[in-house]
Amino acid sequence: MKSKDIRKAFLDYFSARAHEAVRSSSLIPRNDPTLLFTNAGMVQFKSVFLGEEKRLYTRAVSCQKCLRAGGKHSDLENVGHTSRHHTFFEMLGNFSFGDYFKKDAILFGWELLTDIFKLPKDRLWVSVYEKDDEAEKLWIDLTGISSDRIVRLGAKDNFWQMGDTGPCGPCSEIIIDQGGHVGCGRPECRVGCDCDRFLELWNLVFMQYSRDESGNLTPLPKPSIDTGMGLERISAVLQGKLNNFDTDLFTPLISAITAIANTSYGKSAETDTSVRVIADHIRAVSFLLSEGLMPSNEGRGYVLRRIIRRASRHAKLLGIGEPALYKLVEPVADFMGDAYPELLDEKDRAAKVLKFEEERFSRTLEQGMKIIDEVIAAAKKAGLKSVPGDEIFKLYDTYGFPVDLARDIASDNNLILDEGGFHREMEMQRERARASWVGEEEAVSSIYRELLSEAGKTEFAGYDTMQTESIVKAMLKDGKVVREASKGEEVEVFLDKTPFYGESGGQVGDTGEMTSEGFRAFVTDTKKVIEGLHSHIIKIKDGKLKVWDKVACRVDARRRKAVMSNHTATHLLQASLQNIIGEHVKQAGSLVAPERLRFDFTHFFPVSRDEIKSIEDIVNQKILENINVEISVMDIKDAVASGATALFGEKYGETVRVVKVPGVSAELCGGTHCRATGDIGPFVIVSEGSVASGIRRIEALTGTAALDYFRKEGEELRKISDILKTEKPFERIEKLLADMKETEREAERLKGRAASESSAALIEKARDIGGTKVISCRFDGLEKKDLRILADNLKDKLGSGVIVLASAMNGEAAFLSMVTKELAKKIKAGEILKKVAEIAGGRGGGKPEMAEGGTKDIAKLDTALEAVYDIIRKQVKS
C-alpha cells in the first residue's frame, strides 16, 4: 500500500465506526507551556481528556503532524544514523472520550491490522502492563491470540501518564515479528529487545485512573482511549521495507537530494547518512515554515534553526556548496500537499525563508571556523590532548557550529574532542529547556484547572455589552484560594459571566470597575488564564468582597473603544501589507493596546518609505469608506472554506468567530472590533524595523493617539522653523548642511597645507642615525587620521627613513610610527612603537611598515619620543 492509501484507509476505517475525523492540529501547541512542539496525536485533545473542554463528539480519529526535536522529546541527534528515528513524523490515532474502552480499542486495532492491512496474525505479538489481567484476557478472548505471544512488561514500558498528576493508565502495544534475519540475531532476542526484530506498531493507552499528588490511583468515572501508530513505521511494514527511509514517504526526496548532489543513494554509509538527514530534516523544516515559524535564537525558532543548520552541514558533506535545501521545499509540498494543503499555500514563502537562512549559515560557518582555530591553538599551547567540551558546546550553541565538523578539525590537529564535557553541557541545556517549558507555568495552570472544575466556565458577554450583573464564584490571593478580601488587597476574581475581555490573541485585557453595596474595586487587568476561565485582577478601594457576592461590572468604555479601533486597524494593516509587499507576509505576533498597535510579520527587507506611505494610504482609504465590519460565528470547516484567514498554531474550537471587512479581509478572531471602519479615525505608522531574522515590526497609532502624534510632529516642525527663521525649514537645513560640508572640506585643505609646511620643516630637523634618517616629533591636538596624513607626507618627502609621531588630545596621547619599505626588513615599526609606548606607560604595536599605540600618561610623552633615537641606534647596530 502507498503511504497516502494507508493514511486514508486508517481514517476511513474509524470514520465508518462513528469517529469524527479531526484535522491535524498545528505543530506549535497553544496554551500548553509543557511542550515545545506537538509530539503525539493526543495533544490537541488534552483539554478534553482533562475535562476542561467538551466536544460535539465522543469518538475521534486523526492523522497528526508531530515533531520530536528540542526540549525533553528530541530525536534530532539520532536522525540519519538509524532506520526509525525522525524529527517530523505522522501519528495515526483513534480516541474515545468516555465512550468505548479496552474491548473496542483491542477489537478495532486487531481488525484493522489483520483484515484491512492484511498483516499475518501469526507474526503479531502483544505487550500488556504487568498488572493488567483484564487486558490480557480481552486479547485472548477477542482475537484468539495465544497467551505465549502476550508479554507482560513493567510501568516503564507499559504504563502511560500525562504528567506527575492527572489521567493515566496501562497501555498495550501491538508488535510484529519481522523475522530472525532482522535485528541482533541473538538466540535470546524477544519482545522488549532494543533491536528491530520485534517492532512496536501501535500503542493503545487505556486511560482509566487519575493519580493524585501522593501517587494514589483513583478510577476515572469515564475511562478513555488514546492510541498512536506512526505512519512511517506501518508504511515500512506494509511496503516490505526494513528502513523507514526506503518507503515512498522518503524515496521522492532522496531522489531529489541525490540529483542535486550528483551522487547515488547506497554509495557509502557516510553519503547515505547525510542523504537521510536531509530527507528527514527538510520535511520538518517545510512543515514548520508553512506554519509561520521563523528561525531565531530562542525557543521553537532556535530548534528550527538547528534543524536547518544540521541539514546544511550534511549538504556540504555531500559536496553541495551553494544553498540548495530551499529547492527541496517544492518536492515536499508536491508529495504531501494533498493531505496538508498549507504546504502548497506556503511553499514559495517557505523556500525564500529557507534560502535566506542557508546563506546566513554559510556566513556563520566562516565565523565558527575562525573561533575553532583559536580554541585549537589555545589547546595546543596549553599542552592539552583534547579540545574542551564547554568550548565546543559554546560554538554549537551560539553559532550552530556542527559538532562532527569540530571533531574532524580537531582530528586534523591530532586532538580529540572532550565528548564527555560536551554532552554534560548539552544535558545541562536540556535541563534548562525542561525547566523553562514545564516549571512554574504548569503549576499555575494546574491551579486554574482546579478552579475551572469547581467554579465552572466564565461566560463572556463583552461582545454585546460593557456592563453585567455577575456572581463571584472564586477568588485567589498570591496563588491560594480565599473566601473573602478587604480594602487595600489585590486579588484575582472569577465570575459566572463577565463583560471584561481577557488578554488573548494579542489583545490586552479590559480594565474598569466592580461595585456592590458598600464595595468598590478597580479592575486593573483581565486575563484568559486557560480556555473558558477569565481572571479579573482587582484592587479593592472600599468594603469587602466574598465568594457568591453579586457585583456590578463596568468596562472602561473609552479604553475598550480605543482597543477596538486598533484591533480592526490591525486587520486592515495586514491586508494592506499583503497587497503592497506580497502574499508571503504572515503574522508573526501582535499587540493590540489602547494607546498603540504592534504588528510583527514575515519579510526579509526593510519596508521602504514609499511602501509605508502606500500602506498608510490604503488603510486610511478603507477607514474613510466607513465599511461595516461583519462578525459571524460558524463551523471551523465552513470558515476556512469561505477563505477566512486562520493564524497557524492558534487553537480554534469547533465553532469560530469570523471578523470580515468586506472586500478587504476576513480573519478568524476572538477579539473585539469596531462596528464600522470609520470608527477607527486617522491611522499612521510611527516605526518599522527588524526584531529577528526575517521578522519585521510595524508600530502604528489610530484615533486620538494618531492626532496627538500629528500635533507633536507639527509642533516640532514649528519650533525648527522658528529657530531657523523660515517657513521652509527643509530648504534651509539642506543649505546649512551643504555649507557645513564645504567648511569641513576647507578645514581638511588647511590641515593638508599645514601638514605639508610642517613636514618640510621637520625633514630639515631629521637626525642621521647610522645612515638612517629619523624623525621623532610631537604635534598636540591632532586626531589619529591627521597623524597618518602628516606621516604620509613626511614619508613621501623623506624618501628613506623612520618616522615616529605623537599627539596629545583630551587627556590621552596617540602614537604612530612608519618605516619606509626598504628599511622594514631590519627596522620594524611595530617593535619601535611597542618600546616607545611602554616607556610612556601605554601599549602599541603593528606591522613592520606601520604601527599605532597610545597612552594616558602624557607627562612621559617627551621622554618616550626622545628615546626613539636610542631605540633606532640599537636596531641599526644589530
C-alpha positions in Angstrom: 0.0 0.0 0.0 1.1 3.5 -0.7 1.5 5.8 2.3 -1.4 8.0 1.2 -3.6 4.9 0.9 -2.6 3.8 4.4 -3.4 7.2 5.8 -6.8 7.2 4.0 -7.6 3.6 5.0 -7.0 4.3 8.7 -9.1 7.5 8.7 -11.9 5.8 6.7 -11.9 2.7 8.9 -12.6 4.7 12.1 -14.9 7.3 10.3 -17.1 4.3 9.4 -17.3 3.4 13.0 -18.7 6.7 14.2 -15.4 8.5 14.8 -15.2 12.2 14.0 -12.3 12.8 11.5 -10.4 15.7 13.1 -7.9 17.7 11.1 -4.3 17.7 12.4 -3.6 20.5 14.8 -0.6 22.7 14.4 2.9 21.6 15.2 3.1 24.6 17.5 0.8 23.8 20.6 -1.1 26.7 22.0 -2.0 27.2 25.7 0.4 24.3 26.7 3.5 25.5 28.4 4.8 22.0 28.8 5.5 21.4 25.1 7.8 22.9 22.5 6.1 21.1 19.7 3.1 18.7 19.2 4.7 15.3 19.7 1.6 13.0 19.8 -1.9 12.7 18.4 -3.5 13.3 21.9 -2.0 16.8 22.3 -4.9 18.6 20.6 -7.3 16.6 22.8 -5.5 17.2 26.1 -8.1 19.6 27.4 -10.9 17.1 26.5 -9.2 14.3 28.4 -8.7 16.7 31.4 -12.4 17.6 31.4 -11.7 21.3 30.6 -13.4 21.2 27.2 -16.3 19.4 25.7 -16.6 18.5 22.0 -19.6 17.6 20.0 -18.3 14.1 19.6 -17.0 11.4 22.0 -15.0 9.4 19.3 -12.3 10.9 17.1 -9.7 9.8 14.6 -6.8 11.9 13.2 -3.5 11.8 11.4 -1.4 14.3 13.4 1.7 16.2 12.4 4.3 15.6 15.1 7.8 16.8 15.8 10.4 15.5 18.3 13.3 17.9 18.3 14.3 20.1 21.2 13.1 20.1 24.8 12.7 16.8 26.6 11.4 15.0 23.5 14.2 15.1 20.9 15.4 12.6 18.3 17.5 15.1 16.4 20.9 13.7 17.0 19.9 10.1 16.1 18.3 11.0 12.8 20.1 9.6 9.8 22.1 7.0 11.9 19.1 4.7 12.5 16.3 3.3 10.4 13.5 4.6 12.6 14.3 8.0 14.2 12.7 11.1 12.7 12.2 14.7 13.7 8.9 15.1 11.8 6.5 12.2 11.6 2.8 11.5 11.2 0.8 9.8 14.1 -2.3 7.8 13.2 -4.6 7.7 16.2 -8.1 6.9 17.4 -9.6 8.3 20.6 -12.5 7.7 22.9 -13.6 10.4 25.4 -15.6 8.3 27.9 -17.2 6.3 25.1 -15.7 2.9 24.4 -12.9 1.3 26.3 -10.5 -1.6 26.2 -12.7 -4.1 24.4 -13.5 -2.0 21.4 -10.0 -0.5 21.3 -8.5 -4.0 21.1 -11.1 -5.2 18.5 -10.6 -2.1 16.3 -6.8 -2.4 16.4 -6.7 -6.1 15.6 -9.3 -5.9 12.9 -7.6 -3.0 11.1 -4.2 -4.7 11.1 -5.3 -8.2 10.2 -8.4 -7.7 8.0 -7.7 -4.3 6.3 -3.9 -4.2 6.3 -3.7 -8.0 6.0 -0.8 -8.5 8.4 -0.3 -12.2 9.2 -1.8 -13.0 12.6 1.0 -15.5 13.5 3.6 -12.7 13.3 1.8 -10.4 15.7 2.6 -10.1 19.4 1.1 -8.1 22.2 2.5 -6.5 25.3 0.4 -5.6 28.3 1.1 -3.9 31.6 2.3 -6.5 34.2 -0.7 -5.9 36.5 -3.4 -5.6 33.7 -5.1 -9.1 33.9 -8.2 -7.6 32.2 -6.3 -6.6 29.0 -4.6 -10.0 28.7 -7.9 -11.8 29.0 -9.6 -9.5 26.4 -6.7 -10.1 23.9 -7.1 -13.8 24.2 -11.0 -13.8 24.2 -11.4 -11.3 21.4 -8.6 -12.1 18.9 -7.7 -15.7 19.6 -4.0 -14.8 20.0 -2.2 -17.4 22.1 -1.1 -16.5 25.6 2.5 -17.3 24.8 2.5 -14.3 22.4 1.4 -11.9 25.1 4.2 -10.4 27.1 3.8 -8.6 30.4 6.1 -5.6 30.9 6.6 -3.1 33.7 5.5 0.5 34.2 8.5 1.9 32.4 7.3 0.3 29.1 3.5 -0.2 29.5 2.1 2.5 31.9 1.3 5.9 30.5 0.7 9.2 32.3 0.1 12.7 31.1 2.1 14.3 33.9 3.1 13.7 37.5 -0.6 14.0 38.4 -3.8 13.6 36.4 -5.1 11.0 33.9 -3.0 7.9 33.4 -3.4 4.2 32.8 -1.9 0.9 31.5 -1.1 0.5 27.8 -0.9 -2.3 25.4 1.3 -2.5 22.3 0.8 -4.5 19.1 4.1 -5.8 17.9 5.2 -7.5 14.7 8.0 -10.1 14.5 10.0 -9.1 11.4 11.9 -12.4 11.4 15.1 -13.9 12.6 17.1 -12.3 9.8 16.3 -8.9 11.3 17.8 -7.3 14.4 20.5 -8.5 16.8 20.4 -12.2 15.8 20.9 -13.4 19.4 19.0 -16.6 20.4 17.5 -14.9 23.5 16.1 -12.0 21.4 12.4 -11.4 22.3 9.8 -8.7 22.8 11.4 -5.8 24.7 14.8 -6.2 22.9 16.2 -2.9 21.6 16.8 -4.3 18.1 14.3 -4.1 15.2 13.2 -7.7 15.1 10.2 -7.2 17.4 8.8 -3.9 16.1 6.2 -1.9 18.1 3.5 -0.9 15.7 0.6 0.5 17.7 0.3 1.7 21.2 -3.2 1.5 22.9 -3.4 3.6 26.1 -6.2 2.7 28.5 -6.8 5.9 30.4 -8.6 4.6 33.4 -7.1 6.3 36.5 -6.3 9.7 38.0 -3.1 10.0 40.0 -3.0 12.4 42.9 0.0 14.3 44.4 0.6 11.4 46.8 0.8 8.9 43.9 -2.5 7.2 44.7 -4.6 6.0 41.8 -8.4 6.6 41.6 -10.5 5.0 38.9 -11.9 7.6 36.4 -15.7 7.7 36.2 -15.4 7.7 32.4 -12.3 5.8 31.2 -10.9 6.9 27.8 -8.8 5.6 25.0 -5.7 7.3 23.3 -3.9 5.3 20.6 -0.9 6.1 18.4 0.7 4.4 15.4 3.5 6.0 13.3 2.6 6.3 9.6 6.3 5.9 8.7 6.6 2.7 10.6 3.4 1.0 9.4 4.2 2.1 5.8 7.6 0.4 6.1 6.0 -2.9 7.3 3.2 -2.8 4.6 5.7 -2.0 1.9 8.1 -4.7 3.0 10.9 -2.3 4.0 13.2 -2.7 7.0 14.1 1.0 6.9 11.6 3.9 7.0 13.7 5.8 4.6 13.1 3.1 1.9 9.3 3.8 1.9 7.5 6.0 -0.6 7.4 8.8 2.1 11.1 9.4 1.6 12.1 8.0 -1.8 11.0 11.0 -3.8 13.0 13.3 -1.6 16.0 11.0 -1.7 15.9 11.1 -5.5 15.8 14.9 -5.5 18.7 15.2 -3.0 20.9 12.8 -4.9 20.2 14.6 -8.1 21.2 17.9 -6.6 24.4 16.4 -5.0 25.2 14.4 -8.2 25.6 11.2 -6.2 23.7 8.0 -5.6 22.0 6.5 -2.5 23.6 3.3 -1.4 27.1 4.5 -2.5 28.6 4.7 1.0 27.5 4.7 4.7 28.6 8.3 5.1 26.8 9.5 2.0 23.6 7.6 2.9 23.6 9.1 6.4 23.8 12.6 5.0 21.0 11.9 2.5 18.8 10.5 5.2 19.4 13.5 7.5 18.5 16.0 4.7 15.4 13.9 3.7 14.1 13.9 7.3 15.0 17.5 8.1 13.5 19.0 5.0 10.1 17.6 5.9 10.4 19.1 9.4 11.6 22.5 8.1 8.9 22.6 5.4 6.1 22.0 7.8 7.4 24.4 10.5 7.9 27.2 7.9 4.4 26.5 6.4 3.0 27.3 9.9 4.7 30.7 10.0 7.5 29.7 12.4 10.8 31.7 11.7 14.4 30.7 12.6 15.6 32.5 15.6 17.9 32.2 18.6 15.4 31.1 21.2 12.6 28.7 21.8 11.0 27.0 18.9 12.7 29.2 16.3 16.1 28.1 17.7 15.1 24.4 17.2 14.1 25.2 13.6 17.4 27.0 13.1 19.3 24.0 14.4 17.5 21.6 12.1 18.2 23.8 9.1 21.9 24.1 10.0 22.3 20.4 10.6 20.8 19.7 7.2 23.0 22.4 5.7 26.1 20.8 7.2 25.2 17.4 5.7 24.5 19.1 2.3 28.1 20.4 2.5 29.3 16.9 3.3 27.7 15.8 0.0 29.7 18.4 -1.8 26.8 20.9 -2.2 28.5 24.2 -1.9 25.7 26.6 -2.6 22.3 26.9 -0.8 20.2 24.1 -2.1 17.8 22.9 0.6 15.3 25.5 -0.4 14.9 23.6 -3.7 13.5 20.7 -1.8 10.6 22.5 -0.3 8.6 22.0 -3.6 9.0 18.2 -3.7 7.8 18.0 -0.1 4.8 20.2 -0.9 4.0 18.3 -4.1 4.1 14.9 -2.4 2.3 15.8 0.9 0.2 18.8 -0.2 -3.0 16.7 -0.7 -3.0 15.8 3.0 -1.6 19.1 4.2 -2.7 21.9 1.8 -0.8 24.5 3.9 2.4 23.2 2.3 1.2 24.2 -1.1 -0.1 27.5 0.1 3.2 28.4 1.7 5.8 26.7 -0.4 7.1 29.9 -2.2 7.4 31.8 1.1 9.0 28.8 2.9 11.6 28.4 0.1 12.5 32.1 0.4 12.9 31.9 4.1 15.0 28.8 3.9 17.3 30.2 1.2 17.9 33.3 3.3 18.7 31.1 6.4 21.1 28.9 4.3 23.0 32.0 3.2 23.2 33.2 6.8 24.6 29.8 7.9 27.3 30.0 5.3 28.5 33.2 7.0 28.1 31.6 10.4 30.4 28.7 9.4 33.1 31.2 8.4 32.8 32.9 11.8 32.9 29.5 13.6 36.0 28.4 11.7 37.9 31.4 13.0 36.8 30.7 16.5 37.6 27.0 16.5 41.0 27.7 15.1 41.7 29.9 18.1 40.3 27.3 20.5 42.5 24.6 19.0 45.6 26.9 19.1 44.9 27.6 22.8 44.5 23.8 23.5 47.8 23.1 21.8 49.6 25.9 23.6 48.3 24.6 26.9 49.6 21.1 26.0 46.1 19.6 26.0 45.3 16.4 24.1 41.6 17.2 23.8 39.5 20.3 22.9 37.5 21.3 26.0 33.9 20.2 25.7 32.5 23.5 27.1 34.2 25.4 24.2 32.8 23.1 21.6 29.4 23.4 23.2 29.6 27.3 23.0 30.4 27.0 19.3 27.5 24.6 18.8 25.0 26.5 21.0 25.9 30.1 19.9 26.8 29.6 16.2 25.1 26.3 15.4 28.6 25.0 14.5 28.3 21.3 13.7 30.0 19.0 16.3 31.1 16.5 13.7 32.9 19.2 11.8 34.6 20.3 15.0 35.6 16.7 15.6 37.1 16.5 12.1 39.1 19.7 12.6 40.4 18.5 15.9 41.5 15.2 14.4 43.4 17.1 11.7 45.3 18.8 14.5 46.0 15.4 16.3 43.5 16.3 19.0 40.2 14.7 20.2 37.0 16.3 21.4 36.2 16.2 25.1 32.9 14.4 24.2 32.0 13.9 27.9 32.3 17.6 28.7 30.3 18.5 25.6 27.5 16.1 26.5 27.4 17.3 30.1 26.9 20.9 28.8 24.2 19.5 26.4 22.4 17.8 29.2 22.5 21.0 31.3 20.9 22.8 28.4 18.2 20.2 28.2 17.5 20.6 31.9 17.2 24.3 31.4 14.8 23.7 28.5 12.7 21.4 30.6 12.6 23.9 33.4 11.7 26.8 31.1 8.9 24.8 29.4 7.5 22.9 32.4 8.3 24.8 35.7 6.1 27.5 37.2 3.7 27.9 34.3 2.5 24.3 34.6 2.0 24.7 38.3 0.0 27.9 37.8 -2.2 26.4 35.1 -2.9 23.4 37.4 -4.4 25.8 40.0 -6.7 27.3 37.3 -7.7 23.9 36.0 -8.9 23.1 39.6 -10.8 26.3 39.7 -12.4 25.7 36.3 -13.6 22.3 37.5 -15.0 23.7 40.8 -16.3 27.1 39.7 -17.2 26.4 36.1 -16.6 28.4 32.9 -16.8 32.2 32.7 -19.5 33.3 30.2 -18.1 36.2 28.2 -20.8 38.8 27.4 -18.4 41.5 26.3 -19.1 41.3 22.6 -22.6 42.7 23.2 -22.3 44.8 26.4 -19.8 46.5 28.6 -21.9 46.0 31.8 -23.1 42.9 33.6 -24.5 41.8 36.9 -22.3 38.9 37.9 -21.7 36.5 40.8 -18.3 35.9 42.4 -17.5 32.2 42.0 -14.0 32.1 43.4 -11.0 34.2 44.5 -7.2 33.8 44.6 -4.7 35.7 46.5 -1.0 35.0 45.9 -2.0 31.8 44.1 -4.1 30.5 47.0 -7.8 30.2 47.3 -9.5 32.7 49.6 -13.2 33.2 50.6 -13.1 37.0 51.1 -10.9 40.1 50.6 -10.9 43.6 52.1 -10.0 47.2 51.4 -6.4 47.6 50.1 -6.0 44.0 49.0 -5.3 42.9 45.4 -6.9 39.6 44.4 -7.9 37.5 41.4 -11.7 37.3 41.0 -13.6 34.6 38.9 -17.2 35.4 37.8 -20.0 33.4 36.4 -20.2 35.9 33.5 -18.2 39.0 32.6 -18.1 41.9 30.2 -14.3 42.2 30.6 -12.2 40.8 27.7 -9.4 38.6 28.9 -6.0 39.1 27.4 -5.5 36.7 24.5 -4.8 36.7 20.7 -2.5 39.7 21.1 -5.3 41.9 22.5 -4.8 43.3 26.0 -7.3 42.7 28.8 -10.0 45.1 29.8 -10.0 47.3 32.8 -12.9 49.0 34.7 -14.6 48.6 38.0 -16.7 46.3 40.1 -19.2 47.6 42.7 -21.9 46.4 45.0 -23.5 48.0 48.2 -20.6 49.2 50.3 -18.0 47.7 47.9 -15.9 49.2 45.2 -12.8 47.9 43.3 -10.8 48.8 40.3 -10.3 46.0 37.7 -6.6 46.6 36.7 -6.4 43.7 34.2 -8.2 40.7 32.9 -6.6 37.6 31.7 -7.9 34.5 29.9 -5.7 32.2 32.1 -6.9 28.9 30.5 -9.6 28.2 28.0 -13.0 29.1 29.5 -11.7 30.9 32.6 -11.3 34.7 33.0 -9.2 36.0 35.8 -10.0 39.6 36.9 -7.2 41.3 38.8 -8.8 43.8 41.2 -7.6 46.4 43.7 -10.2 46.9 46.5 -10.8 50.6 47.3 -13.8 50.2 49.7 -15.5 47.5 51.6 -15.3 43.7 51.5 -15.8 41.1 48.8 -16.9 37.5 49.4 -17.4 34.4 47.2 -21.1 34.3 46.0 -21.4 38.1 46.3 -23.3 39.8 43.4 -21.3 42.6 41.7 -22.0 45.2 39.0 -19.2 45.1 36.4 -18.4 48.0 34.1 -15.7 48.1 31.5 -13.7 51.3 30.9 -15.6 52.1 27.7 -13.2 54.7 26.4 -10.2 52.4 26.7 -12.1 49.5 25.2 -13.1 51.6 22.2 -9.5 52.6 21.6 -8.5 48.9 21.7 -11.3 48.0 19.3 -10.1 50.7 16.8 -6.6 49.3 17.0 -7.7 45.7 16.5 -9.7 46.4 13.4 -6.9 48.6 12.1 -4.5 45.7 12.6 -6.7 43.6 10.3 -6.6 46.4 7.7 -2.9 46.7 8.1 -2.2 43.0 7.4 -4.4 43.1 4.3 -2.5 46.3 3.1 0.9 44.7 3.8 0.0 41.7 1.7 -1.3 44.0 -1.1 1.8 46.2 -1.2 4.7 43.9 -0.1 3.4 40.4 -1.2 1.3 37.4 -0.2 4.3 35.9 1.7 3.5 38.3 4.5 2.3 36.3 7.5 1.5 37.5 11.0 4.3 36.6 13.4 3.0 38.3 16.5 0.9 41.3 17.6 -0.1 43.6 20.4 -3.4 45.4 20.4 -3.4 48.0 23.2 -5.5 51.2 23.7 -2.6 53.6 23.0 -1.0 51.8 20.0 -0.8 48.6 17.9 2.2 46.5 17.1 2.3 44.0 14.2 5.1 41.6 13.5 5.3 39.9 10.1 7.5 37.8 7.9 9.6 39.7 5.5 13.3 39.9 4.7 14.0 43.5 3.9 13.2 46.9 5.4 9.9 48.4 4.2 10.7 51.5 2.1 9.3 54.9 2.9 7.3 54.8 -0.3 5.8 51.4 0.7 4.9 52.7 4.1 3.1 55.6 2.5 1.2 53.3 0.2 0.2 51.0 3.2 -1.0 54.1 5.2 -2.9 55.3 2.2 -4.8 52.0 1.7 -5.7 51.7 5.4 -6.9 55.3 5.6 -8.9 54.9 2.4 -10.7 51.9 3.9 -11.4 53.9 7.0 -12.8 56.8 5.0 -15.1 54.4 3.2 -16.7 53.5 6.6 -17.2 49.9 5.7 -19.4 47.9 8.1 -17.5 45.2 10.0 -19.3 41.9 9.7 -19.0 39.4 12.5 -20.4 35.9 12.3 -20.0 32.6 14.2 -19.7 29.5 12.1 -18.2 26.0 11.9 -14.4 26.0 11.6 -14.5 24.0 8.4 -17.0 26.4 6.8 -15.0 29.4 8.0 -11.8 28.1 6.4 -13.6 27.1 3.3 -15.0 30.6 2.9 -11.5 32.0 2.7 -11.1 33.4 6.2 -7.5 33.6 7.3 -6.5 31.4 10.3 -3.4 32.0 12.3 -1.2 28.9 12.1 -0.7 27.3 15.5 -3.6 29.1 17.1 -6.0 26.8 18.9 -9.6 27.1 17.5 -12.7 25.4 18.7 -15.3 23.6 16.6 -17.1 26.9 16.1 -15.2 30.1 15.4 -15.8 33.9 15.1 -15.1 35.4 11.7 -14.4 39.1 11.5 -14.9 40.4 8.0 -14.3 43.8 6.4 -16.0 43.1 3.1 -13.6 43.5 0.1 -10.6 43.8 2.4 -10.1 41.0 4.8 -11.7 38.0 6.7 -10.0 36.5 9.7 -10.7 34.1 12.4 -10.6 36.3 15.5 -11.9 36.3 19.0 -11.1 39.9 19.7 -13.3 43.0 20.0 -13.8 45.2 16.9 -15.4 48.4 15.6 -18.8 48.3 14.1 -17.5 50.1 11.0 -14.0 51.1 9.8 -14.9 54.8 10.1 -14.8 54.4 13.9 -11.0 53.9 13.8 -10.2 57.5 12.9 -6.8 58.5 11.4 -4.1 55.8 11.0 -0.4 56.4 11.0 2.7 54.2 11.1 5.3 55.5 13.5 8.0 52.9 13.2 9.2 49.9 11.1 12.2 47.8 11.9 13.7 44.3 12.4 13.0 42.2 15.5 14.6 38.9 14.3 16.0 37.3 11.2 13.2 37.5 8.6 10.7 39.2 11.0 9.8 42.9 10.7 7.7 45.0 13.1 5.4 47.9 12.5 4.1 50.1 15.2 1.1 52.4 14.5 -1.4 54.7 16.1 -5.1 55.4 15.4 -7.8 57.9 16.5 -6.8 60.5 19.2 -3.4 58.9 19.6 -2.7 59.5 15.9 -4.0 63.1 16.2 -1.7 63.7 19.2 1.2 62.3 17.2 0.4 64.7 14.2 0.2 67.6 16.6 3.5 66.8 18.3 5.2 66.4 14.9 3.7 69.7 13.8 4.9 71.4 16.9 8.4 70.1 16.4 8.4 71.4 12.9 7.2 74.8 14.1 10.0 75.0 16.6 12.5 74.2 13.9 11.0 76.9 11.6 11.2 79.5 14.5 14.9 78.7 15.2 15.8 78.9 11.5 13.5 81.9 11.0 12.0 80.5 7.8 8.7 79.0 6.6 10.7 76.5 4.5 12.8 74.6 7.1 13.7 71.7 4.8 15.4 74.0 2.2 17.1 75.9 5.0 18.5 72.8 6.6 19.6 71.4 3.3 21.6 74.7 2.6 23.1 74.6 6.2 24.3 71.0 5.7 25.8 71.9 2.3 27.6 74.9 3.9 28.9 72.6 6.7 30.3 70.1 4.3 32.1 72.9 2.4 33.5 74.2 5.7 34.8 70.7 6.5 36.4 70.3 3.1 38.1 73.7 3.6 39.3 72.6 7.1 40.8 69.4 5.5 42.6 71.5 2.8 44.0 73.8 5.5 45.2 70.8 7.5 46.8 69.3 4.4 48.6 72.6 3.7 49.7 72.9 7.4 51.0 69.3 7.3 52.9 70.0 4.1 54.5 73.1 5.6 55.3 71.2 8.8 56.8 68.3 7.0 59.2 70.5 5.1 60.5 72.0 8.4 60.7 68.5 10.1 62.7 67.0 7.3 65.4 69.6 7.9 65.5 68.6 11.6 65.7 64.8 10.8 68.6 63.1 12.6 71.0 60.7 10.9 71.4 57.6 13.0 74.0 55.2 11.4 73.0 56.4 7.9 69.2 56.2 8.6 67.1 59.4 8.7 64.9 59.5 11.8 62.1 62.0 12.7 60.6 61.9 16.2 58.2 64.7 17.0 55.1 65.7 18.9 52.0 67.5 17.5 49.3 68.1 20.0 45.6 68.4 19.0 45.7 66.1 16.0 43.5 63.0 15.7 44.8 59.7 14.6 43.8 60.2 11.0 45.6 63.6 11.0 48.7 61.9 12.3 48.5 59.5 9.4 48.2 62.3 6.9 51.3 64.1 8.4 53.3 60.8 8.5 52.4 60.0 4.8 53.6 63.5 3.8 56.8 63.1 5.7 57.5 59.6 4.2 56.9 60.9 0.7 59.4 63.7 1.1 61.9 61.8 3.3 62.4 59.1 0.7 64.0 56.7 3.1 63.9 56.7 6.9 61.9 56.2 10.2 59.1 58.5 11.5 57.6 58.5 15.0 54.9 61.0 15.8 52.7 61.6 18.9 49.7 63.8 19.6 48.1 64.7 23.0 44.4 65.4 23.0 41.6 65.2 25.6 43.8 63.7 28.3 45.2 60.9 26.0 48.0 60.6 23.6 48.3 58.7 20.3 51.5 57.3 18.8 52.2 56.4 15.2 55.4 55.0 13.6 56.3 54.5 9.9 59.3 52.8 8.3 60.0 53.1 4.6 59.7 49.8 2.7 63.4 49.2 2.0 64.3 49.5 5.8 61.4 47.5 7.1 63.2 44.2 7.0 65.8 45.4 9.5 64.0 48.2 11.4 60.4 47.3 12.2 57.8 49.9 13.0 55.8 47.6 15.3 58.9 46.8 17.5 59.8 50.5 17.7 56.3 51.6 18.7 55.9 48.8 21.3 59.0 50.0 23.1 58.1 53.7 22.8 54.6 53.1 24.2 55.9 51.1 27.1 58.2 54.0 28.1 55.2 56.3 28.1 53.2 53.7 30.2 51.0 52.7 27.3 50.6 50.0 24.7 51.2 49.7 21.0 52.3 47.6 18.1 51.7 46.8 14.5 53.3 45.7 11.2 56.9 46.3 10.0 55.9 49.4 7.9 53.3 51.0 10.2 52.2 50.7 13.8 50.0 52.6 16.2 49.5 52.9 20.0 48.5 55.1 22.8 49.0 56.2 26.5 47.1 58.2 29.2 50.4 59.3 30.9 51.0 62.4 28.8 53.8 63.5 31.2 56.1 60.8 29.8 55.4 61.6 26.2 58.5 63.8 25.5 60.8 61.2 27.3 59.4 58.4 25.1 59.9 60.4 21.9 63.5 61.3 22.8 64.2 57.5 23.4 63.3 56.8 19.8 66.8 57.7 18.6 68.5 55.2 21.0 66.0 52.5 20.1 66.8 53.0 16.4 70.6 53.2 17.1 70.4 49.7 18.8 68.5 48.3 15.9 70.8 49.7 13.3 73.9 48.2 15.1 72.3 44.8 15.5 
